[in-house]
Amino acid sequence: MSLLIAAVALAGCIVLYVLHPLLTGGSASMEEDHHELTEAQHQKRIALLGLRDVEYDFHAGKLDESDYRRLKKGLAAEALQAMESESRELRESEGGTLSAEVEDEIEALRTSLREGTICHECGEPNPRGSRFCGECGTGLSVTRETTDA
Ligand SMILES: [Zn+2]
């Protein structure tokens, strides 16, 4: 009898395991789903999604400008920090070299944070001076921070 219960429980677990990606996936697809995100990649993703929300809320009039700038600054710092530890992880796992692709990604994020060109629809970090998102075509209202050096 207890064996049967165990078997049923196990079957339940397998079903949940298989269904899990179906149930949790499909929301917020700002980048393609990687099966295994490292801690740093996960943090980066959360920070970027947060940034996107902050942009969205600001443009929707739910945030005033000082809150927007404060939140954005904090999230941007988190995203950059996560990207830097991500690149450290990659450097370690790839035996001391870091692909130019990753360096480019970090630089693109830095630039877009500075220039305010992160898309508030899809979270794409667009290059400096972009007026439209290169990923989804949404118009970018560049809110350039003149206080930055
Ligand atoms: Zn976009």
Residues whose N, C-alpha, C, O or C-beta is under 5 A from the ligand:
A	BS01	ZN	C119 E121 C122 G123 E124 C133 E135 C136 G137 T138
